Amino acid sequence: MSLVPRRYAASRGWHALVAPGILVGLFGYAIGTFIGVSIAAMLGVELAAGA
């Protein structure tokens, strides 16, 4: 995960927005993963546990 947005928010003095920004990013990753797994399941793609 890139630290640039966190540093940008901190450098602009938006310290109160650093934690919510990180949480929104993590929430986006979770939603994207859920959607991706759901589409793979609908298509019948076998998901591997590891490489």
Residue frames as qw, qx, qy, qz and C-alpha x, y, z in Angstrom:
[[0.000, 0.891, 0.454, 0.000, 0.00, 0.00, 0.00],
 [0.415, 0.509, -0.012, 0.754, 1.31, 3.39, -0.93],
 [0.385, -0.544, -0.438, 0.603, 2.10, 5.88, 1.79],
 [0.210, 0.201, 0.233, 0.928, 1.87, 8.86, -0.56],
 [0.292, -0.649, -0.433, -0.552, -1.79, 9.79, 0.17],
 [0.631, -0.644, -0.364, 0.232, -1.20, 9.54, 3.91],
 [0.515, -0.232, -0.011, 0.825, 1.87, 11.76, 3.66],
 [0.073, 0.408, 0.373, 0.830, 0.01, 14.16, 1.39],
 [0.431, -0.734, -0.440, -0.287, -2.86, 14.53, 3.85],
 [0.648, -0.567, -0.226, 0.455, -0.44, 14.99, 6.75],
 [0.445, -0.017, 0.132, 0.886, 1.65, 17.55, 4.86],
 [0.083, -0.528, -0.388, -0.751, -1.47, 19.57, 4.05],
 [0.148, -0.195, 0.505, -0.828, -2.37, 19.67, 7.76],
 [0.733, -0.151, -0.256, -0.612, -5.33, 17.32, 7.38],
 [0.041, 0.298, -0.905, 0.302, -4.28, 15.08, 10.26],
 [0.570, 0.086, 0.558, -0.597, -7.90, 14.26, 11.10],
 [0.787, 0.423, -0.088, -0.441, -8.37, 12.77, 7.62],
 [0.171, 0.515, -0.836, -0.082, -5.42, 10.36, 7.63],
 [0.298, -0.030, 0.918, -0.258, -7.10, 7.50, 9.52],
 [0.641, 0.464, 0.402, -0.461, -10.46, 7.79, 7.69],
 [0.492, 0.660, -0.426, -0.375, -8.60, 7.82, 4.38],
 [0.038, 0.349, -0.936, 0.003, -6.77, 4.61, 5.26],
 [0.445, 0.176, 0.787, -0.388, -10.04, 2.99, 6.39],
 [0.637, 0.585, 0.074, -0.497, -11.80, 3.96, 3.16],
 [0.358, 0.580, -0.688, -0.251, -8.93, 2.45, 1.17],
 [0.136, -0.158, 0.963, -0.169, -9.09, -0.81, 3.13],
 [0.564, 0.368, 0.546, -0.499, -12.87, -0.90, 2.72],
 [0.567, 0.625, -0.268, -0.465, -12.39, -0.50, -1.03],
 [0.174, 0.408, -0.891, -0.091, -9.96, -3.42, -1.13],
 [0.331, 0.070, 0.874, -0.350, -12.44, -5.57, 0.83],
 [0.615, 0.518, 0.277, -0.526, -15.36, -4.71, -1.47],
 [0.464, 0.620, -0.515, -0.368, -13.24, -5.29, -4.58],
 [0.009, -0.275, 0.960, -0.048, -12.09, -8.68, -3.31],
 [0.472, 0.253, 0.719, -0.442, -15.65, -9.69, -2.48],
 [0.615, 0.608, 0.001, -0.502, -16.89, -8.66, -5.93],
 [0.318, 0.568, -0.719, -0.243, -14.01, -10.45, -7.65],
 [0.154, -0.109, 0.967, -0.170, -14.55, -13.68, -5.74],
 [0.552, 0.391, 0.526, -0.516, -18.30, -13.48, -6.34],
 [0.584, 0.623, -0.257, -0.453, -17.85, -13.06, -10.10],
 [0.179, 0.428, -0.881, -0.091, -15.33, -15.91, -10.18],
 [0.343, 0.073, 0.874, -0.338, -17.80, -18.13, -8.31],
 [0.618, 0.519, 0.260, -0.530, -20.60, -17.25, -10.75],
 [0.525, 0.631, -0.473, -0.320, -18.35, -18.07, -13.68],
 [0.994, -0.098, 0.017, -0.044, -17.29, -21.34, -12.08],
 [0.443, 0.676, -0.496, 0.318, -13.62, -20.41, -11.83],
 [0.853, -0.360, -0.305, 0.223, -11.67, -22.57, -9.39],
 [0.074, -0.917, 0.278, -0.274, -9.77, -20.31, -6.98],
 [0.759, 0.174, -0.514, 0.360, -6.36, -21.60, -5.96],
 [0.625, -0.754, -0.160, 0.122, -5.29, -21.49, -2.32],
 [0.394, -0.735, 0.352, 0.425, -1.70, -20.73, -3.29],
 [0.479, 0.723, -0.381, -0.320, 0.63, -20.55, -6.24]]
